[in-house]
Amino acid sequence: MTTEITGAEIVVRCLADEGVEHVFGYPGGAVLYIYDAIFNQDKFQHILVRHEQAAIHAADAYSRSSNKIGVALVTSGPGVTNAVTGLATAYMDSIPMVVISGQVPSHAIGQDAFQECDTVGITRPCVKHNFLVKDVKDLASTIKKAFYIATTGRPGPVLVDIPKNITMHKCAYEYPKEVDMRSYKPVDKGHSGQIRKAVQLILQAERPMIYTGGGVILADAAPELNKLVDKLGYPCTNTLMGLGAYKATSDLFVGMPGMHGTYEANMTMQHCDVLIAIGARFDDRVIGDPKHFATNPRKIVHIDIDPSSISKRVKVDIPIVGNVKDVLQDLLAQLDAAEAKPNAAALADWWKQIKQWRSRECLKYTGSNEVIKPQMVVEKLWDVTKGDAFITSDVGQHQMWAAQYYKFDKPRRWINSGGLGTMGVGLPYAMGVQMANPDATVACVTGEASIQMCIQELATCKQYHLTPKIILLNNRYLGMVRQWQQIDYGSRYSESYMDSLPDFNKLVESYGHVGMKIENPNDVEGALREAFGMKDRLVFMNFITDQTENVWPMVKAGKGLTEMLLGSEDL
């Protein structure tokens, strides 16, 4: 006779059979049967966060920094609504993740029951897909579908909402080996004819540019991209989400494009005659005004797993729909077989022009012996970690400085919220990264405003012996808000000054960690080396930085890529 088990036990068995090693979550009434089943298993570890938002962020970073799939578990009502920001963050950046939420009993749905909310309705706009399980017999197959949908095609978070009574009901357990969904058939292989056209165009280019985004990293296609760029000798730019896809220390790398990208990257993007876009979506923060971008004629090849992203903001000439890794492998094979070669003379002239743009040294800043410059802290961080750390960030000026001055040579090492721009992600991101990569060096670059949004997770770090190094670039302002207010709002700093900050050293020490306060520029490198030498401790480094420093270059909203502000002298 087949043994029947409860829905709660089925959830746990499914996660174990899926190879899940960690689950980030917070218990509540609707999921207590699941938590009881977790208590009775030893296949995976549950990480108790201090806020549901942190659970989702940690699971998100767990996925971003590894080939593992982040999993989170939250209760109904406020548990789910607290999770929405994390879901939207992951959805905007196409991060594969499975979230299991509790729901009130089936008979109580729609009755305004205690801690009830319309989870499916609330989360529909910010997940790749969601499910409400209505029968315990559908539970295992639904969870299998959730993992499949989350990780195939254009990845994204998938939510499974489970009423409490379903976790109590029993049935026989069988976890499906495969998934076959008639309505969901993602394409992996690119059209060979389109790839052939792309190869012809790429080899005919006189002013080529390779523009890559987070899709390269999500597809684990960095090896193919590096081979392509090195083979062709073409300039390459990585977006904020694509940093590390191509090695930043190469002379072929022209920096990040867009609003806070380099002068040479933006000028090369604007003036190229053939643009090869790979796993990127022509985001507004990358190309600025589409009309301005279109003023220079160019041919565009666009490789993307998601057909809806192609010609969405910019009309392209050769669309190739498919998994980036598969398409690049086919593209490289056709390039190897092609008799034609890149136009060496035209390429030499093009690089001569790019080097002139590069000579502007747009990331150069004025140092100081009196006050700590935030850019210098990031440069020293790169030196001390030898460029080999996982760097998480919150959102704001510090995020841009980390992107500009830390040279990422490897994929999945730069963990930040690009699409949604979510303050508060940095610390839970560091937690997720360290759980997925326990032996790695992890640093969180943050600001004094962002860090306070999830600072309670210092307790989680203490409980689970997580030891990231927190690099706080403290300018006592909502820095990016202040910068915009200075540039666009007549220096009227409305509610952007942080005039009641805690004593971070005492706060951090109260959680059982090490606190440092660094005010002298001459102490920056030594403090970093001391902190990273304490491998078994979380060290919170409060760098008191220049309050007036802005992120340059800058393309103002609504402007074109060539309409850059290179410094305060351009205001």
N, C-alpha and C positions, 0 to 999 in steps of 0.2 A: 504494500500500500504506500502510495506517495505521501510523504510528510508535507503537511501544510505549515506555512509560517506566516507571521503577521506582515502587513505592509511596511511597518517600521523595519523589520528584519530584512525585508526585500530591498529596501533602500540601501541598507548597509552592505548587503551581499552584492548588489549591483555595483556600488562604488569599489568594493574589493575586487570584483571580477574585471572592472575597467582598469585596474592597476593604480587606483588613486592612493597616494601616500600621505597626503595632508588635506584636511578640511578646515577652513576658517569659518568660525561661526559664533553665535550667541543664542542661548536657549530661551524658550518662552513656552507658554502653555500649549500652543498648537503643535509644537514639535517635540514634546516631552517623550512620547513613545519612541521617536527616532533617537533621541538622546539616551534613552534607556537601552536601546539596542546598541548604540555606540559604546556604552559602558561595558557591554558584554562581548566585545570583539577586540582583536589585536592586529588587524590588517592595516589600519591606517591611524594616523595621529590627528586628534582634533586640537586646533589652536583656538583658545578662548580669547577673543579680542574684547575691547572695552566699549565698542560702538559698532553697529552693523555696517556703517559706511566703511570702516576700516577693514572689515572682513572682505568686502567686495574688492576694495583697492588691493589688499594683500593677495587675494586670489588672482586678480588681474596681473600684478607684477610677477607672480609665480609663473604665469603663462608667458609673459613677455620675455622673461630672462632664461627660459628653458624650453625644452620640447615637451614639457609636462602640461597638463591641463588643470588650471586652477578651479577649485570647487569651494563654494560657500554655502552655508546653511543658516537661514534666518527664520524667525517666527512670523506670524501673521500681523496684520495691521501696521503698527509703528515699526516693527521689524522690517517689513517690506518697504515702507516709505523711507526709512533711513537708508535702505539699500539702493534707492533709485539713482542717487547721484553717482554711485559707483558703477551701476549698470550703464548709465548714459556715458560715463567716461570711457568704459571699455567698448561700448558700441561705436562711439565716434572714431576710435582708433582701431577697430576691427580685431579685437582681442578675443580669442576663443576661451570660453569659460562656461561652466555649468553652475547655476544657482538653484538650490532647492529651498522653497519657501513653504511654511506651514499655512494652513487655511482653516477657518472655522469648520465644524462638521457640515457635511453636504446639506443636511436638512435645514441648517441655519443660514445658509448663503442667501443673501438678499433680505434678511430679517433685521439688519442693523445689529447683529450680534456683537458681543464684547470682542474688541480687537479684530473686527472685520473690516476689510477694504477690498475693492475690486482690483485684485492684484493683476489679473490678466489685462484689464482695461488700462490701469495705470502704467504698466510696464510695456505695453505693446509698442509705443513709439520709440523705445530705447533698448530693445533687444532684437536679436536676429529672428527669434521665434519664442513663443511661450506656450505652455500646456497647462490645462486644468485637468487633473486626473479624477475621473468619476467612478472608476471601478478598479478594485485592487488587482484584477486580472490584467489590466492594461499597464500596471505600474512599471514592470521590468522593461517591457518593450518601449515605453515612453522615455525612460531614462536612457536606454540605448540610442533612441532617436536623438535625444538631446545632445549626447556626446558626438554623434555623427554630424548633426547639423552645425554644431559649434565649430567643428574642426575641418570641415570640407568647404569647397568653394571659397567665397570671401568669408573668412571666419568672423565670429562674433559671439556675444553672450547669449545663452539660452536659459530660460527659467522654467522650472517645473513646480507648479503650485499643487500641494497635496492636502486635501481636507483631513482633519484630525481623525475622523472615523475610518478613512481609508487606511491609515497607519495601524488601526486596530483590527481591521478585517483580515481574514486569512485566505490563502490559496497556495497551490503548489508553485514552487519557484523554478523558473528556467530562464536564463539570461540569453537572449538571441545572439547568435554568432555573427550575423550580418543584418544589414538594414537595406530594404528595398522600398523606396518611396516614389510612387508614380509621379507625384507633383514636384519632386526635387531631384534634379539630375545635373549637378554641376559639371562643367566642362573643364578638363585638365589640359588636353593637348591643343595647341594652337593650330590654325589652318595652315597647311604647308605652303599653299599658294600665297597667302598673305605674308608669311615669313620670307618667302623667296623675293617678293616685291620689296620688303623691308631691307633685305640684304643688298639688293641693287641700289636702293636709295642711299643707304648708309655708306656704301663704297663710292658713290658719286659725290658725296658731300664735300664742300670746300670749307665750310665753317660749321663743323658738327658740334653737337653738345649732347652729353648723356645725362639725363635728369632722372633721379631715382628717389623713390619714397619708401614708406614703411612696408609696402607689399613685398619688396625684395627680402626684407628681414623675416616677415611672417612666413614666406615660402622657403626659408632656409636657402636662398639663392645667392648669398654673398660670394661663395666660391666661383660661381658662374659669372657673376657681375665683375669680379676682380679680373678674371681671365679675359673677359670681353674688353674691358677698358685697357688693360695692359697690352692686349693684342693689337687694338686699333690705335692706341696712343691718343685717344680723343679726351678732351676735358670732361670731367665728371663732377656733378654736384649732388649732394645728398640733402634731402629736406630734413626738417627737425625730427620727423619720425624715422627717417632713413639713415641717420648718422651711424656710422660704423659699417654700413653695407659695403662701401668702398673705403679703403684705408685712408684716413685723413692725413697721414704723414707723407703720402705720395705727392710728387710734383704735379701729377695729373689731376689732383683734387683741387678744385677752385673754391672750396668752402661751401657753406650753406647758402641757399637762395632765399629771397623773400624779404619780408618786412625788416628783419634784423640780420639779413644775410650779408655776404661780402659784396663789395663793389664789383669785383671781377666776376663773381658768380652771376649777379644780376645783369651786368652788361653783356656777358657771354650768352645768357638765356635770351636776352632781348635781340641780339644781333646775329645769332646763328642762322644758318640757312637750312639745316636739318636738325630737328630736335627728337631725340630718342627718349621717350618717357616710359619708364619701367616701374610699375607698381606705385604710381603717384597719381594724384587726382586733380592737379591744377587748382589747389586750394586758394582761397582769396588771400591768405597770408603769404602765399608763395609767388603768385604772378601779379598781385595787385589788381588794377582795373583791367578786365578782359579786353575792353575796347582799345586801351593803350597798348596792351600786349599784342593785339592783332594788327597794329599799324605797321609792323615790320613783317614782310612776307617771309614765310618759312614753311617747309614741309614737316609734318609731325607724324612720327610712328608712335603708337600708344599701345603698350602691352599691359593688360590688366585682367584679373580673374573675374571681375564684375562688369558685365556689359553695360550696366546702367551708369557706370563711371566714365565711359568713353563718349566723347563729344558732349558731355554734360555742361561744361563751362567754356571749353575751347574746342572748336571744330578740328578734327584730326583727319589726316589723309590716308593713313594705313592703320586701321584698328586690328589688333590681334587679341582675341579673347582666349585666355587659358591660364593655367598655373604658371607663374613667372619662372620657376625653376625648369619646368618642362620646356617652355618656349625658348628660354635662353640656351638650353642644351641643344635644341634643334637649330637655333640661330647660329650658334658657334659651329655646329657641324656643317651648315651651309656656307659659312664664311671660310672654313678650312678648305672646302671643295671649290670655292669660287676662283676663277682665273684672275679676275680683277683684284686690284689692291687699292688701299686708300691713296688719295692724291697727295703725295708727299710734299710737293712744292706748295700747294695751297694750304696744307696743314701747317707747314713751317711759318707761312705768313700769318696764319690765324693765331698760332701760339705767340708770335711776335707781338700781335695786338693784345692778346690776353695778358702777357707779361707787362705791357705798358699799364694796363688797368690794375694789375696786381701791385705795381710799383707805388700806387697811391697809399699802400699800407693802411687800409681803412680800419684795421683793428688796433692800430697803434694808440696808446694812451699815455697820458702824462703821469709819471710816477711821483711818489712823495716819500719823504723821510719823516713826515709829521703825522700823516693819517693813512690808514690802511685802504688801499684801492682794491675793490672787490675782484677786478680782473686778475690782479697779482695773486690773490688767494687761490683762484682756480688754476692758474699757471703752476703755482707751487704744489697744488694738489696733484696735478699731472706728473710733476717731477717726483714727488714722494712715492706715489703709487706706481711709478714707471708706466703710466698709461694703461695699466692692466686691471683697474678696479671696475666694479659695477657702480655706476653713478645714478642715483635716483635724484629727482628734483621735485620741488613744488612748482608753483606757477608765479611768474613775475620777472623782475629784472634778473634775479639770481639764476633763473632758468636759462635766460638768454646768454648770460655770461658763461654759464657752464657749457652750453652748446657751442659757443664761439671759441672758447679758450682751452677746453679739454679735447685733445685730439683722439677721437675714437677710431681705432684701427680694426676693431672686431665688432660683429653684430651682437645684438641683445645685451650690450653693456650700458646703453643709455636708456633709462626708464623714466619717462615723463608723460604728462597728459598733454597731448598736442591738440586734438580736435576740440575737446570741451574746455580745456584750460582750467582744471579743477584745483583750487587751492586746498591744501591739506593732504594731498596724496603722498608726499615725500616719505614720511616716516612709515606708514603702512606699506608703501612700495618697498622700502628697505627691508621690512619684515618678510614680505613675500619672496623677495630676491634671496634673502639669506636662508629661508627654509628650502628653497629650490636648489641653492648652491651653497651648502653649509661650510665649505672650505674656502670660499672666495672672500676677497676684500670688498666690502660694501661701504659706500659713503653716500650720505644724503645731503645735497646742497639745498638750503632752504632760506627763507626769510623769516623775520620775527613775527610777521602777520600770519603767514601760511602755517608755520609750525604749531601755532596755538590751536589750529582747527582740529587736529587729531593728536594733541600732545599727550592725551591720556594713554596712548598706546605705549608710552614708556613703561607702563606697568606690564603690558604684554611682553615687551622685550625682556623685562626682568624675570618674569615667570618662566620663559622658555629659553633663557640664556642667549638671547640674540644680541650681537655686539656690533652693530653698524656704528660708523663714526658720523656724527651730525656736524655739518659745516654751516653754521648760521652766519649769513652775511647781513649783519644788523645795521640798517641805516635809519632806524626809528621812524620809518615812513612806510606806507603802502607804496613801494617804490615805483612800480609801473604806472600806478594811478597818478602819483605825483609828477612823473615825467610827462604824461599826457596833459595834466593840468598846466604844467609849465609851458608846453608847446602850443596847446590849442585853447586853453581857457585863461589866458592872461595871468598866469602864475597865481591863480586863486585856488589855494590848496584846501578845498572843502572836504573836511573829514578824512584827510589822508595822513595826518600826523598821529603817530602812536605815542601818546604822552603818558601812558600808564602801563609800562611794561613790567613784568615780574623780574625778580632777581633770578635769572635762569640757572645760575650755579646752585643756589639753594633749592630751587624747584627740582632740578635734575637729581641732585643728591638725595632729596626726599624720596625719590623713586628707587634709590640704591645705585645710581650710576655716577660717573665721573664728570664734573663740570670744569670748564676752563673759560676764562675771559681774556681775550687778547686785544690789546689796544695799540701796541707799537708795531709798525711795519717790520722792524728788525727781528721781531719775535715770531713772525708767521711761520717760517719754514721749520724752526725748532719745535714749535708747538705741534705742528702737523706730524713731525717725525715722532715726537713723544706719544701723541695720541695713537698713531698707527702701530706703535710698538706695544701698546696695551691690547694685545690680540683677544684677551678674554674679557674685556670690559667695553661697555657702551660708553663712548666719550662724546660729550656735547660741547662743541667749540663755538663760543660766542665771539665772533670777530666784529669789533666795532669799526664800521667802515664809513667812508666818505659819504655824507648825506646828499651831496650835490651831484654825484656821479650819475650819468645817464647811459643808456644802452645805445651805442652808435655802431654802424650806420642805422638809419631808420627810413622806411618808406611809409609815409602817413597813409591812413586809411583812405581809399578812393583814388590814390595816386598810382602812377605807373612805375615799373621797375627802375627806369632811368631817372626818376625824379627823387633821388635819394638825398637825405640829410646826412652828411658825413660827420657832423659835429655841431656844437653850439654856435659856431660861426655861421652856419647856414640858416639859423633861425631868423 
